């Protein structure tokens, strides 16, 4: 897809959202099934991924760790956002790699130490691009990718999460 094709694709969508802001409010959903063992089968829309314990918490390494899934979501969103941004500004990215690494202290998750927070202590997101962008273009790509990546912005800003438990 080139710059013009992307603009033509998104122009009517953007116009619709300008005219009717409520049309832009979409609820994304995820669902999983709790079953045997310490696992949850997550429906991704394309396949079912079975999430389980990380080996650092007693898992056998066969099931997908939810922390890995979070980093994978960040990589996917950042990669798609980067391609949309570079297409929109006319920079040809022939290929590349997006990497996310996150540091966890599993003492928090396992309740070994109440002083250790549960969750990632830090996340590093990196891009290795095959392109001929100038230094100025690369700075613009970085700024716009960070600005428009949904998962990145959600992690950086944080959002309120409501929980509900009920019996079936």
C-alpha atoms as a printed R data frame, in Angstrom:
    type eleno elety resid chain resno       x       y      z
1   ATOM     1    CA   UNK     A     1   0.000   0.000  0.000
2   ATOM     2    CA   UNK     A     2   1.307   3.432 -0.859
3   ATOM     3    CA   UNK     A     3   0.677   6.849  0.704
4   ATOM     4    CA   UNK     A     4  -2.195   7.737 -1.625
5   ATOM     5    CA   UNK     A     5  -3.934   4.377 -1.164
6   ATOM     6    CA   UNK     A     6  -3.726   4.708  2.639
7   ATOM     7    CA   UNK     A     7  -5.086   8.256  2.556
8   ATOM     8    CA   UNK     A     8  -7.927   7.209  0.232
9   ATOM     9    CA   UNK     A     9  -8.749   4.267  2.481
10  ATOM    10    CA   UNK     A    10  -8.782   6.303  5.689
11  ATOM    11    CA   UNK     A    11 -10.260   9.612  4.438
12  ATOM    12    CA   UNK     A    12 -13.932   8.542  4.555
13  ATOM    13    CA   UNK     A    13 -13.417   6.919  7.953
14  ATOM    14    CA   UNK     A    14 -11.822  10.067  9.356
15  ATOM    15    CA   UNK     A    15 -14.604  12.223  7.911
16  ATOM    16    CA   UNK     A    16 -17.256   9.973  9.445
17  ATOM    17    CA   UNK     A    17 -15.583  10.278 12.863
18  ATOM    18    CA   UNK     A    18 -15.342  14.079 12.522
19  ATOM    19    CA   UNK     A    19 -19.059  14.282 11.731
20  ATOM    20    CA   UNK     A    20 -20.111  11.661 14.299
21  ATOM    21    CA   UNK     A    21 -17.566  11.309 17.125
22  ATOM    22    CA   UNK     A    22 -19.659   8.580 18.779
23  ATOM    23    CA   UNK     A    23 -19.089   6.355 15.733
24  ATOM    24    CA   UNK     A    24 -15.385   6.230 16.658
25  ATOM    25    CA   UNK     A    25 -16.081   4.697 20.085
26  ATOM    26    CA   UNK     A    26 -15.581   0.971 19.585
27  ATOM    27    CA   UNK     A    27 -15.441  -1.694 22.294
28  ATOM    28    CA   UNK     A    28 -12.808  -4.327 21.592
29  ATOM    29    CA   UNK     A    29 -13.326  -7.630 23.382
30  ATOM    30    CA   UNK     A    30 -11.295 -10.620 24.445
31  ATOM    31    CA   UNK     A    31 -12.530 -13.849 25.962
32  ATOM    32    CA   UNK     A    32 -10.992 -16.969 27.402
33  ATOM    33    CA   UNK     A    33 -12.143 -20.268 28.872
34  ATOM    34    CA   UNK     A    34 -10.858 -21.554 32.196
35  ATOM    35    CA   UNK     A    35 -10.470 -25.302 32.152
36  ATOM    36    CA   UNK     A    36  -8.113 -28.041 33.277
37  ATOM    37    CA   UNK     A    37  -4.905 -27.184 35.118
38  ATOM    38    CA   UNK     A    38  -3.665 -23.674 35.652
39  ATOM    39    CA   UNK     A    39  -4.463 -22.354 32.190
40  ATOM    40    CA   UNK     A    40  -6.861 -20.153 30.246
41  ATOM    41    CA   UNK     A    41  -7.703 -20.670 26.561
42  ATOM    42    CA   UNK     A    42  -7.769 -17.215 25.003
43  ATOM    43    CA   UNK     A    43  -9.725 -16.729 21.784
44  ATOM    44    CA   UNK     A    44  -7.644 -14.440 19.566
45  ATOM    45    CA   UNK     A    45  -9.996 -14.250 16.599
46  ATOM    46    CA   UNK     A    46  -7.580 -16.243 14.459
47  ATOM    47    CA   UNK     A    47  -6.724 -19.093 16.814
48  ATOM    48    CA   UNK     A    48  -6.982 -20.164 20.428
49  ATOM    49    CA   UNK     A    49  -3.892 -19.518 22.514
50  ATOM    50    CA   UNK     A    50  -3.553 -21.374 25.790
51  ATOM    51    CA   UNK     A    51  -2.022 -19.188 28.458
52  ATOM    52    CA   UNK     A    52  -0.409 -20.719 31.495
53  ATOM    53    CA   UNK     A    53   2.243 -20.274 34.125
54  ATOM    54    CA   UNK     A    54   5.674 -19.007 33.125
55  ATOM    55    CA   UNK     A    55   8.476 -21.441 34.019
56  ATOM    56    CA   UNK     A    56   9.671 -18.920 36.638
57  ATOM    57    CA   UNK     A    57   6.377 -19.511 38.483
58  ATOM    58    CA   UNK     A    58   6.171 -23.288 38.046
59  ATOM    59    CA   UNK     A    59   5.003 -23.619 34.443
60  ATOM    60    CA   UNK     A    60   6.448 -26.183 32.081
61  ATOM    61    CA   UNK     A    61   7.095 -23.695 29.246
62  ATOM    62    CA   UNK     A    62   4.589 -25.337 26.894
63  ATOM    63    CA   UNK     A    63   1.787 -22.811 27.452
64  ATOM    64    CA   UNK     A    64   2.050 -19.154 26.486
65  ATOM    65    CA   UNK     A    65   2.914 -16.721 29.268
66  ATOM    66    CA   UNK     A    66   0.497 -13.781 29.544
67  ATOM    67    CA   UNK     A    67   3.460 -11.440 30.005
68  ATOM    68    CA   UNK     A    68   4.824 -12.622 26.656
69  ATOM    69    CA   UNK     A    69   1.384 -12.014 25.127
70  ATOM    70    CA   UNK     A    70   1.437  -8.440 26.432
71  ATOM    71    CA   UNK     A    71   4.837  -7.830 24.840
72  ATOM    72    CA   UNK     A    72   3.644  -9.510 21.628
73  ATOM    73    CA   UNK     A    73   0.621  -7.193 21.551
74  ATOM    74    CA   UNK     A    74   2.960  -4.221 21.955
75  ATOM    75    CA   UNK     A    75   5.215  -5.453 19.138
76  ATOM    76    CA   UNK     A    76   2.251  -6.101 16.839
77  ATOM    77    CA   UNK     A    77   0.623  -2.750 17.486
78  ATOM    78    CA   UNK     A    78   3.891  -0.819 17.246
79  ATOM    79    CA   UNK     A    79   4.846  -2.569 14.013
80  ATOM    80    CA   UNK     A    80   1.478  -1.902 12.366
81  ATOM    81    CA   UNK     A    81   1.500   1.699 13.596
82  ATOM    82    CA   UNK     A    82   5.035   2.242 12.300
83  ATOM    83    CA   UNK     A    83   4.073   0.902  8.857
84  ATOM    84    CA   UNK     A    84   0.982   3.126  8.757
85  ATOM    85    CA   UNK     A    85   3.020   6.168  9.816
86  ATOM    86    CA   UNK     A    86   5.827   5.544  7.321
87  ATOM    87    CA   UNK     A    87   3.318   4.917  4.546
88  ATOM    88    CA   UNK     A    88   1.464   8.129  5.402
89  ATOM    89    CA   UNK     A    89   4.629  10.252  5.331
90  ATOM    90    CA   UNK     A    90   6.067   8.540  2.261
91  ATOM    91    CA   UNK     A    91   9.028   6.693  3.775
92  ATOM    92    CA   UNK     A    92   9.555   3.263  2.212
93  ATOM    93    CA   UNK     A    93  10.341   0.685  4.902
94  ATOM    94    CA   UNK     A    94  11.433  -2.465  3.096
95  ATOM    95    CA   UNK     A    95  11.616  -4.559  6.259
96  ATOM    96    CA   UNK     A    96  12.893  -4.593  9.772
97  ATOM    97    CA   UNK     A    97  12.413  -5.946 13.257
98  ATOM    98    CA   UNK     A    98  10.387  -4.723 16.218
99  ATOM    99    CA   UNK     A    99  11.484  -6.045 19.611
100 ATOM   100    CA   UNK     A   100  10.008  -5.713 23.082
101 ATOM   101    CA   UNK     A   101  11.734  -6.852 26.252
102 ATOM   102    CA   UNK     A   102  10.314  -6.548 29.731
103 ATOM   103    CA   UNK     A   103  11.829  -7.091 33.161
104 ATOM   104    CA   UNK     A   104   9.812  -8.879 35.843
105 ATOM   105    CA   UNK     A   105  10.679  -9.766 39.410
106 ATOM   106    CA   UNK     A   106   8.659 -12.908 40.030
107 ATOM   107    CA   UNK     A   107   8.952 -12.551 43.808
108 ATOM   108    CA   UNK     A   108   6.000 -10.140 43.556
109 ATOM   109    CA   UNK     A   109   3.876 -12.490 41.445
110 ATOM   110    CA   UNK     A   110   4.544 -15.427 43.743
111 ATOM   111    CA   UNK     A   111   3.918 -13.417 46.913
112 ATOM   112    CA   UNK     A   112   7.455 -14.047 48.155
113 ATOM   113    CA   UNK     A   113   7.953 -10.366 48.958
114 ATOM   114    CA   UNK     A   114   5.239  -7.756 49.473
115 ATOM   115    CA   UNK     A   115   7.854  -5.060 48.786
116 ATOM   116    CA   UNK     A   116   8.252  -6.253 45.183
117 ATOM   117    CA   UNK     A   117   5.643  -4.956 42.747
118 ATOM   118    CA   UNK     A   118   3.654  -7.370 40.629
119 ATOM   119    CA   UNK     A   119   4.126  -6.661 36.931
120 ATOM   120    CA   UNK     A   120   6.785  -5.381 34.612
121 ATOM   121    CA   UNK     A   121   9.431  -3.137 36.169
122 ATOM   122    CA   UNK     A   122  10.420  -1.826 32.756
123 ATOM   123    CA   UNK     A   123   9.788  -2.469 29.073
124 ATOM   124    CA   UNK     A   124  12.130  -1.684 26.202
125 ATOM   125    CA   UNK     A   125  10.753  -1.315 22.679
126 ATOM   126    CA   UNK     A   126  13.187  -1.159 19.755
127 ATOM   127    CA   UNK     A   127  12.974  -0.912 15.982
128 ATOM   128    CA   UNK     A   128  15.616  -1.965 13.476
129 ATOM   129    CA   UNK     A   129  14.469  -0.623 10.113
130 ATOM   130    CA   UNK     A   130  15.513  -1.309  6.541
131 ATOM   131    CA   UNK     A   131  14.879   2.092  4.974
132 ATOM   132    CA   UNK     A   132  16.545   5.222  3.638
133 ATOM   133    CA   UNK     A   133  14.992   7.644  6.130
134 ATOM   134    CA   UNK     A   134  16.862  10.791  7.061
135 ATOM   135    CA   UNK     A   135  17.625  11.505 10.719
136 ATOM   136    CA   UNK     A   136  14.757  14.015 10.755
137 ATOM   137    CA   UNK     A   137  12.355  11.482  9.202
138 ATOM   138    CA   UNK     A   138  13.430   8.837 11.725
139 ATOM   139    CA   UNK     A   139  12.652  11.251 14.572
140 ATOM   140    CA   UNK     A   140   9.219  11.912 13.049
141 ATOM   141    CA   UNK     A   141   8.608   8.169 12.642
142 ATOM   142    CA   UNK     A   142   9.523   7.588 16.296
143 ATOM   143    CA   UNK     A   143   7.345  10.446 17.550
144 ATOM   144    CA   UNK     A   144   4.301   9.453 15.481
145 ATOM   145    CA   UNK     A   145   4.639   5.724 16.163
146 ATOM   146    CA   UNK     A   146   4.705   6.376 19.912
147 ATOM   147    CA   UNK     A   147   1.843   8.858 19.637
148 ATOM   148    CA   UNK     A   148  -0.533   6.624 17.659
149 ATOM   149    CA   UNK     A   149   0.273   3.125 18.954
150 ATOM   150    CA   UNK     A   150  -2.734   2.084 21.064
151 ATOM   151    CA   UNK     A   151  -0.922  -0.532 23.166
152 ATOM   152    CA   UNK     A   152   2.095   1.728 23.752
153 ATOM   153    CA   UNK     A   153  -0.084   4.655 24.853
154 ATOM   154    CA   UNK     A   154  -2.195   2.401 27.092
155 ATOM   155    CA   UNK     A   155   0.905   1.050 28.832
156 ATOM   156    CA   UNK     A   156   2.558   4.460 29.161
157 ATOM   157    CA   UNK     A   157  -0.529   6.280 30.449
158 ATOM   158    CA   UNK     A   158  -2.296   3.467 32.257
159 ATOM   159    CA   UNK     A   159  -6.073   3.184 32.304
160 ATOM   160    CA   UNK     A   160  -8.628   2.352 34.966
161 ATOM   161    CA   UNK     A   161  -9.687  -1.293 34.926
162 ATOM   162    CA   UNK     A   162 -12.925  -2.458 36.483
163 ATOM   163    CA   UNK     A   163 -13.284  -6.074 37.591
164 ATOM   164    CA   UNK     A   164 -16.422  -8.081 38.222
165 ATOM   165    CA   UNK     A   165 -16.824 -11.602 39.606
166 ATOM   166    CA   UNK     A   166 -20.030 -13.605 39.468
167 ATOM   167    CA   UNK     A   167 -21.170 -17.182 39.772
168 ATOM   168    CA   UNK     A   168 -22.583 -19.110 36.817
